């Protein structure tokens, strides 16, 4: 079941993409978004049609997998009592819609969707709303009717100000899905079950905001500042979110939180309001968007905006990672870089700052103890010992082949790669190794010399060809003869470029191959287990490379993700 859950984001992404020719409506979706919304993700411009066509063709390869997953889920739910399977009729209806479809383009056509919609997901106060353009609202309604017939169950109908809507609410669910078509747009929201017409008017856009996000230009300014493309960006406004949660539980946010049985911490005191506003003024927003989205893949950048003094402090712990330029070509790459000896003084600085001006708001007072404990914990002698020895670790895998019998054979896979250690004193690391590993007692590495063969380690689980090399800033071990000649180049560091705290990347053929083998072994152990190996074969074909990084920049704490599609 976990594997099925894991692929649901890909399925939802493909279906949203399928909700992508567009008719001009009187107002773009972002014009319905209040300028003071606490969160939004939207498009100012539509995705170029050629790009949408490429992604639709790629996503269509997942269609057989979606059908299989739905079949498995339906079979499982049919074995349960009706009260434990409220979503079964919906799944049956969805499965019927996928029947006979050769690709997602047919689904797009059948439902009156469009490949290039303008869209927005946003909050009316805290309540989520989705608004997206359609090609043909009548065909969308016909699709709903087909699903109802296939499911043998009808959605609830309602009307507000002559706007007809559908709604769906499983038994005892605190929220209900309410959706309607308005002109050439679909609008959907998760409304409290007790939402009255006044709230529905706001949620469904019958009552427009006094100031809207599009006219205010907030998203356009964000895109320009952070380099986001115009068809995929948004943010979480921490200050607005705080103000909403600090208010008494009234209005739309009150109804929403009460429906979810959520009681926010009491922030009504003068101290809490003052400190909360000061905190959110310094950490105002989390932004997210695509910096690239084309037929070859995408790159996303998320940024937690932070005060400059904090980021100046955090950047003192960064260290350059050796061999970072090779990550893009490796089967798998993982790195972590941190100046451990910079942590104790930084932790002490922050702990002392909090002691001198502690939080007085009851909801924030646990931070006082946390910072004090952090300052004490960082005085660990082990941290001071590691700092002068190593500040970066980078593992590169260049070759990985499973034995003929797979993991179950008990044989060791064949692999080659490199282990790179960033260090202010590489020769000190070599000397330390000589003290702890008898076979290395006579081993020497000259700085910037050619790689040399390392002694065989008798206690190693497998016999490996190892070669060592050192520079003034890094120590490297090549695993496998083919990695020897490039080891010296791998020790290079770029002290002026980005210095990620964390980096992880992999090629689709590596991830898909490993997971396919795992699934095949699971199927052998349990003949009744669903065969998921074809799904991971699709992953091999759809992913050239995926990469994720965490960085401390001048703007704040950054997370980036890149997805590269194989050339077609």
C-alpha positions in Angstrom: 0.0 0.0 0.0 2.9 2.4 0.7 4.1 2.0 -2.8 0.7 3.0 -4.1 0.7 6.0 -1.9 4.1 6.9 -3.1 3.0 7.2 -6.7 -0.2 9.2 -6.0 1.7 12.5 -6.3 2.8 11.5 -9.8 -0.8 10.5 -10.6 -2.2 13.7 -9.3 0.4 15.8 -11.2 -0.5 14.0 -14.4 -4.2 14.5 -13.9 -3.7 18.2 -13.1 -1.5 18.5 -16.2 -4.3 16.9 -18.1 -6.5 19.7 -16.8 -4.5 21.8 -19.0 -6.5 25.2 -25.4 -8.1 27.8 -23.2 -11.0 30.1 -23.7 -10.7 33.7 -22.5 -12.9 34.3 -19.5 -13.9 37.6 -18.0 -11.5 37.2 -15.1 -8.2 35.2 -14.8 -8.1 32.9 -11.8 -5.6 35.1 -9.9 -8.2 37.9 -10.0 -10.3 35.9 -7.5 -7.4 35.6 -5.0 -7.5 38.2 -2.2 -4.3 40.3 -2.1 -3.9 39.3 1.5 -4.3 35.5 1.0 -2.2 33.5 3.5 -1.1 31.1 0.7 -1.2 30.8 -3.1 0.3 28.8 -5.9 -0.7 30.0 -9.4 0.1 30.9 -13.0 0.2 34.3 -14.5 0.7 32.9 -17.9 -0.2 29.5 -19.4 2.4 26.8 -20.1 3.5 27.0 -23.7 1.5 24.5 -25.7 4.5 22.7 -27.1 5.8 22.1 -23.6 2.3 20.9 -22.4 2.1 18.4 -25.3 5.5 16.9 -24.4 4.6 16.4 -20.7 1.2 15.0 -21.7 2.8 12.5 -23.9 5.3 11.5 -21.2 2.6 11.3 -18.5 0.4 9.1 -20.8 2.9 6.3 -20.3 1.6 6.1 -16.7 -2.0 5.4 -17.8 -1.7 1.5 -17.5 -0.2 1.9 -14.1 -3.0 4.1 -12.9 -5.5 1.5 -14.1 -3.7 -1.2 -12.3 -3.5 0.8 -9.1 -7.2 1.6 -9.2 -8.0 -2.1 -9.8 -6.0 -3.1 -6.8 -7.5 -0.4 -4.6 -11.0 -1.3 -5.6 -10.4 -5.0 -4.9 -9.1 -4.2 -1.4 -12.0 -1.8 -0.6 -14.6 -4.3 -2.0 -13.4 -6.7 0.7 -14.3 -4.2 3.5 -17.6 -3.3 5.0 -19.3 -0.4 3.1 -18.8 2.0 6.1 -15.1 1.5 5.9 -14.9 2.1 2.1 -16.7 5.4 1.5 -14.5 6.2 -1.5 -15.3 3.0 -3.3 -18.0 4.4 -5.6 -15.7 7.3 -6.6 -12.8 5.0 -7.5 -15.2 2.9 -9.6 -16.3 5.9 -11.5 -12.7 7.1 -12.0 -11.7 3.6 -13.2 -14.6 3.6 -15.7 -13.3 6.9 -17.1 -9.9 5.4 -17.8 -11.2 2.4 -19.5 -10.4 2.3 -23.2 -8.3 5.5 -23.1 -5.1 5.1 -25.1 -3.6 8.3 -23.7 -4.3 11.2 -21.5 -5.2 13.4 -24.4 -8.4 11.4 -24.8 -9.2 12.1 -21.1 -8.6 15.8 -21.6 -11.0 15.9 -24.6 -13.7 13.8 -22.8 -13.7 16.1 -19.8 -13.5 19.4 -21.6 -10.1 20.2 -20.0 -7.3 22.2 -21.5 -3.6 21.6 -21.8 -2.7 25.3 -21.2 -4.9 26.6 -18.4 -4.4 29.5 -16.0 -4.9 28.2 -12.5 -4.6 29.1 -8.8 -4.7 27.3 -5.5 -5.2 29.8 -2.7 -6.7 30.5 0.7 -9.8 32.5 1.5 -8.5 33.2 4.9 -7.5 29.6 5.8 -9.9 27.7 3.5 -8.3 26.2 0.4 -9.7 27.0 -3.0 -8.7 25.7 -6.5 -9.6 27.6 -9.6 -8.6 26.4 -13.1 -9.7 27.1 -16.7 -11.6 24.6 -18.8 -12.0 24.3 -22.5 -15.7 23.2 -22.3 -17.7 23.4 -19.0 -20.5 21.4 -20.5 -18.3 18.4 -21.2 -16.9 18.6 -17.7 -20.5 18.3 -16.4 -21.0 15.3 -18.7 -17.9 13.7 -17.3 -19.4 14.1 -13.7 -22.6 12.5 -14.9 -20.7 9.5 -16.4 -18.8 9.0 -13.2 -21.9 9.1 -11.1 -23.6 6.5 -13.4 -20.5 4.2 -13.3 -20.3 4.6 -9.5 -24.0 4.0 -8.9 -24.1 7.0 -6.6 -25.0 10.7 -7.1 -23.2 13.7 -5.8 -25.1 16.1 -3.7 -26.4 19.2 -5.6 -26.8 22.7 -4.2 -27.4 26.3 -5.3 -26.1 29.6 -4.1 -27.1 32.8 -5.9 -28.2 30.8 -9.0 -24.9 29.0 -9.2 -25.3 25.3 -9.1 -22.6 23.2 -7.4 -21.8 19.6 -6.6 -20.6 18.5 -3.2 -19.2 15.3 -1.7 -18.8 14.5 2.0 -18.0 11.1 3.4 -19.8 10.1 6.5 -18.5 11.9 9.6 -15.9 13.9 7.5 -15.4 17.4 9.0 -15.2 19.0 5.5 -17.0 18.7 2.2 -15.7 19.0 -1.3 -17.7 21.7 -3.1 -17.1 22.4 -6.7 -18.8 24.2 -9.6 -18.2 25.6 -13.1 -18.4 29.3 -13.7 -18.1 30.2 -17.4 -14.9 28.5 -18.6 -13.5 27.8 -15.1 -13.8 25.1 -12.5 -13.7 26.2 -8.9 -13.4 23.8 -6.0 -13.0 24.2 -2.2 -12.9 22.1 1.0 -15.6 23.9 2.9 -16.7 23.3 6.5 -19.7 21.0 6.5 -21.7 23.8 8.2 -20.7 26.5 5.7 -23.5 28.9 5.1 -24.3 30.7 1.8 -22.4 33.8 2.8 -19.2 31.8 3.2 -19.9 29.8 0.0 -20.3 33.1 -2.0 -16.7 34.0 -0.9 -15.3 30.6 -1.6 -16.9 30.1 -5.0 -15.9 33.6 -6.1 -19.5 35.1 -6.3 -18.2 37.8 -3.9 -15.0 39.2 -5.3 -12.2 40.5 -3.0 -11.8 44.2 -2.7 -8.1 43.9 -3.6 -7.0 41.0 -5.7 -3.5 39.4 -6.1 -3.3 39.9 -9.9 -3.9 43.6 -9.8 -1.6 44.0 -6.8 1.2 42.5 -8.8 2.5 40.5 -5.8 3.2 37.3 -7.7 4.7 39.1 -10.6 7.1 40.9 -8.3 8.0 37.7 -6.6 8.7 36.0 -9.9 11.0 38.8 -11.0 13.0 38.9 -7.7 13.5 35.1 -7.4 13.7 34.2 -11.1 10.5 32.2 -11.2 8.8 31.5 -14.5 5.3 32.9 -15.0 3.4 29.6 -15.0 4.2 28.2 -11.6 4.9 30.1 -8.4 3.5 31.0 -5.0 4.1 31.6 -1.3 3.0 31.1 2.3 2.6 34.4 4.0 3.8 33.8 7.6 2.6 37.2 8.9 -0.9 36.8 7.5 -1.1 33.3 8.7 -0.2 34.5 12.2 -2.8 37.2 12.2 -5.5 34.7 11.1 -4.5 32.2 13.8 -4.3 34.9 16.5 -7.8 36.1 15.9 -10.8 34.6 17.8 -12.2 31.5 16.0 -14.8 33.4 14.0 -15.6 33.9 10.4 -14.3 31.5 7.7 -11.1 30.5 9.5 -13.1 29.8 12.7 -15.5 27.6 10.8 -12.6 25.8 9.1 -10.6 25.2 12.2 -13.6 24.1 14.3 -14.5 21.6 11.6 -11.0 20.1 11.9 -11.2 20.3 15.7 -8.0 22.5 15.7 -7.5 25.0 18.5 -4.6 27.4 17.9 -2.4 28.3 20.8 -3.7 31.4 22.7 -1.8 34.3 21.2 -4.2 37.0 22.3 -1.9 38.4 25.0 0.1 41.6 24.3 3.4 39.7 24.6 2.3 37.1 22.1 1.0 39.6 19.6 4.1 41.7 19.8 6.6 38.8 19.7 4.6 36.9 17.0 4.5 40.0 14.8 8.2 40.6 15.3 9.0 37.0 14.5 7.0 36.9 11.3 8.4 40.3 10.2 11.8 38.8 10.3 10.7 35.5 8.7 8.0 36.8 6.5 7.4 34.3 3.8 8.2 30.9 2.3 8.2 31.2 -1.5 8.2 28.4 -4.1 8.2 28.3 -7.8 9.7 26.9 -11.0 12.9 28.6 -12.2 12.7 26.3 -15.3 9.8 24.3 -16.8 10.2 23.1 -20.4 10.1 19.9 -22.4 13.4 18.8 -21.0 12.4 18.9 -17.3 12.0 21.4 -14.5 13.8 23.0 -11.7 12.1 24.3 -8.5 13.3 26.7 -5.9 11.8 27.0 -2.4 13.0 29.9 -0.2 12.3 30.5 3.5 13.0 34.2 3.8 15.1 34.9 6.8 16.8 37.9 8.5 20.2 38.8 7.1 22.1 38.5 10.5 20.8 34.9 10.9 21.8 34.0 7.4 25.2 35.6 7.9 25.6 33.4 11.0 24.5 30.2 9.2 26.7 30.7 6.2 29.8 30.6 8.5 29.2 26.8 8.9 29.2 26.1 5.2 32.1 24.2 3.6 32.9 23.5 -0.1 32.1 20.0 -1.3 34.8 18.2 -3.3 33.7 16.7 -6.7 30.4 18.5 -6.8 30.7 19.0 -10.5 30.5 15.2 -11.0 27.2 14.8 -9.2 25.2 15.3 -12.4 26.9 12.4 -14.3 27.0 9.9 -11.4 24.5 7.1 -11.0 24.0 8.4 -7.5 25.5 11.2 -5.5 25.1 12.2 -1.9 27.0 14.9 -0.1 26.9 16.7 3.3 29.2 19.6 4.1 29.5 21.5 7.4 32.2 23.1 9.4 31.6 21.3 12.7 34.0 23.6 14.6 31.9 26.6 13.6 28.8 25.2 15.4 29.8 25.7 19.1 30.5 29.4 18.9 27.4 30.0 16.8 25.2 28.0 19.2 26.7 29.9 22.1 26.0 33.2 20.4 22.3 32.4 19.8 21.8 30.9 23.3 23.3 34.0 24.9 21.1 36.2 22.8 18.0 34.4 23.9 19.1 34.4 27.6 19.5 38.2 27.4 16.1 38.7 25.8 14.0 35.6 26.4 10.6 35.0 24.9 7.8 36.0 27.2 4.9 34.7 25.2 3.8 31.4 26.8 3.5 29.7 23.4 7.1 30.7 22.5 8.7 30.1 25.9 9.8 26.5 25.1 12.2 28.2 22.6 14.1 29.6 25.6 15.0 26.2 26.9 15.6 24.8 23.4 18.3 27.4 22.6 19.9 27.0 26.0 20.1 23.2 25.5 21.5 23.8 22.0 24.2 26.0 23.3 25.2 23.3 25.9 25.0 20.4 23.5 27.3 22.0 21.0 30.1 22.1 23.6 30.6 18.4 23.0 34.4 17.5 22.6 33.6 15.2 19.7 32.5 18.3 17.7 35.8 20.0 18.3 37.6 16.8 17.4 35.8 16.5 14.0 36.1 20.1 13.0 39.8 20.2 12.3 39.7 16.8 10.5 36.7 16.8 8.1 34.1 19.3 6.9 32.5 17.5 3.9 31.6 14.0 2.8 30.7 13.1 -0.8 29.8 9.7 -2.1 29.7 9.1 -5.8 28.4 5.9 -7.3 29.4 5.4 -11.0 28.6 1.7 -11.5 26.1 -0.7 -9.8 25.2 -4.1 -11.1 23.1 -6.6 -9.2 24.1 -10.3 -9.3 22.2 -12.6 -11.5 20.0 -13.8 -8.6 19.3 -10.3 -7.4 19.5 -9.3 -3.7 18.1 -12.7 -2.7 21.2 -14.5 -4.0 23.3 -13.3 -1.1 26.0 -12.2 -3.5 27.5 -8.7 -3.4 26.6 -6.3 -6.2 29.4 -5.0 -8.4 30.0 -1.4 -7.9 32.5 1.4 -8.5 32.6 5.0 -7.3 34.4 7.4 -5.1 34.5 8.5 -1.5 35.6 12.2 -1.2 36.3 13.9 2.2 36.7 17.6 2.4 39.2 18.5 5.0 41.4 21.4 6.2 44.1 18.8 6.9 43.9 15.8 4.6 47.3 14.5 5.7 46.1 14.5 9.3 43.3 12.2 8.2 45.8 9.9 6.6 47.9 9.8 9.7 44.8 9.0 11.8 44.0 6.1 9.5 47.5 4.7 9.9 47.0 4.7 13.7 43.8 2.8 13.6 44.2 0.4 10.6 47.3 -1.8 10.8 47.3 -2.5 7.1 47.8 1.2 6.5 50.8 1.6 8.8 53.2 2.2 5.9 50.7 3.9 3.6 51.6 7.4 2.4 49.9 9.9 0.1 51.7 12.9 -1.4 49.6 16.0 -1.8 48.6 16.6 -5.5 50.4 13.4 -6.6 48.9 10.6 -8.8 46.6 8.2 -7.0 48.2 5.2 -5.5 46.9 1.7 -4.8 45.8 1.1 -1.2 46.6 -2.1 0.7 43.9 -4.8 0.8 41.8 -4.7 4.0 41.3 -8.3 5.1 38.3 -7.6 7.3 36.4 -5.8 4.5 33.2 -7.6 3.5 34.2 -7.7 -0.2 37.5 -7.4 -2.0 37.8 -4.0 -3.6 40.4 -2.2 -5.7 41.1 0.9 -3.8 43.2 3.9 -4.8 43.9 7.0 -2.7 44.8 10.6 -3.5 45.0 13.9 -1.6 45.0 17.6 -2.3 45.4 20.5 0.0 41.6 20.5 0.7 40.4 17.0 0.2 41.1 13.3 0.6 39.7 10.8 -2.0 39.3 7.0 -2.3 38.5 5.6 -5.7 36.7 2.2 -5.7 37.5 0.3 -8.9 40.3 0.7 -11.5 38.1 2.8 -13.8 37.8 5.5 -11.2 41.5 5.8 -10.6 42.5 8.2 -13.4 39.8 10.8 -12.6 40.3 10.8 -8.8 42.6 13.8 -8.7 40.1 15.9 -10.7 37.4 14.8 -8.3 39.2 16.4 -5.4 38.6 19.9 -6.8 36.5 22.3 -4.8 34.8 25.5 -5.9 35.0 27.8 -3.0 33.3 30.6 -4.9 30.3 28.7 -6.2 27.2 27.5 -4.3 28.0 25.4 -1.2 25.1 23.1 -0.5 24.7 21.9 3.0 23.1 18.7 1.6 22.9 17.3 -2.0 21.4 14.1 -3.3 20.9 13.1 -6.9 20.3 9.9 -8.8 19.7 8.7 -12.4 16.4 7.1 -13.2 17.9 3.9 -14.4 19.6 3.4 -11.0 16.5 4.1 -8.9 14.2 2.2 -11.2 16.5 -0.8 -11.5 17.0 -1.1 -7.8 13.3 -0.8 -6.9 12.3 -3.1 -9.8 14.6 -5.8 -8.4 13.2 -5.3 -4.9 9.7 -5.7 -6.1 10.5 -8.8 -8.1 12.0 -10.3 -4.9 8.9 -9.4 -3.0 6.7 -11.0 -5.6 8.7 -14.3 -5.3 8.2 -14.2 -1.5 4.5 -13.5 -1.8 2.8 -14.7 -5.0 -0.3 -12.7 -4.1 1.6 -9.4 -3.8 0.8 -7.0 -6.7 3.6 -6.8 -9.3 4.9 -3.3 -9.1 8.1 -3.9 -11.2 6.5 -2.5 -14.4 5.9 0.8 -12.6 9.6 1.2 -11.8 10.5 0.2 -15.4 8.4 3.3 -16.4 10.4 5.4 -13.9 13.6 4.3 -15.6 12.2 5.5 -18.9 10.8 8.8 -17.5 13.6 10.0 -15.3 17.0 10.9 -16.7 18.2 12.5 -13.4 16.7 13.9 -10.3 18.6 16.2 -7.9 17.8 18.0 -4.6 19.9 20.4 -2.6 19.7 22.5 0.6 21.6 25.8 0.7 22.0 28.8 3.0 21.9 31.8 0.7 21.9 35.6 1.3 18.1 35.5 0.8 17.3 32.7 3.3 17.2 28.9 3.6 16.8 27.4 0.1 15.7 24.0 -1.2 16.1 23.2 -4.9 14.8 20.2 -6.9 15.6 19.4 -10.5 14.0 16.7 -12.7 15.5 16.0 -16.1 13.6 14.0 -18.7 15.4 11.6 -21.0 16.0 13.0 -24.5 13.4 11.8 -27.0 
